[in-house]
Structure formats: C-alpha cells, structure tokens
Amino acid sequence: MGAFAWSPLRALMKKAGAEIVSRAAVDKLMDYLEEYAKDLTTCGLDIAKHSGRKKVTADDMKIAIDLVD
C-alpha cells in the first residue's frame, strides 16, 4: 500500500486541469511522489543528524527541498 491516497491525487490532477485521468497516470504520480518524499526525508534526516538532533524539523525539510531541487 502506498503512502498517498489515490482519490485525493486524482482530484488534485483534475483541479490542475486534467479533465480525464487514468488510473495508470495517478499510479505513476503516486510512485514519483513517494520516491521524492523518501529522498527529501533522507536529506532532512541527514541535516538533522549533522545538527546533532534526531528530530527532523520544518527547517530541515526546507533546506532539503532547496538542496534536492
């Protein structure tokens, strides 16, 4: 089971302008988002550890997003 719910992702794609969205398209987006979230979390955790903390903060994630993008 994925970390993201299928229906909200489909609704998001429709809100972005896609009138008809296939299940395969939602599944592909879900796979991408899960992998991206894992990469960002790993980076955020590395930043927290470098700061001597176990807790990943919003600031860690902001830095991680800037680094990964």
PyMOL commands that set and color helices and strands:
alter all, ss='L'
color gray80, all
select helices_A, chain A and resi 6-15+23-50+58-68
alter helices_A, ss='H'
color red, helices_A
deselect
rebuild
show_as cartoon
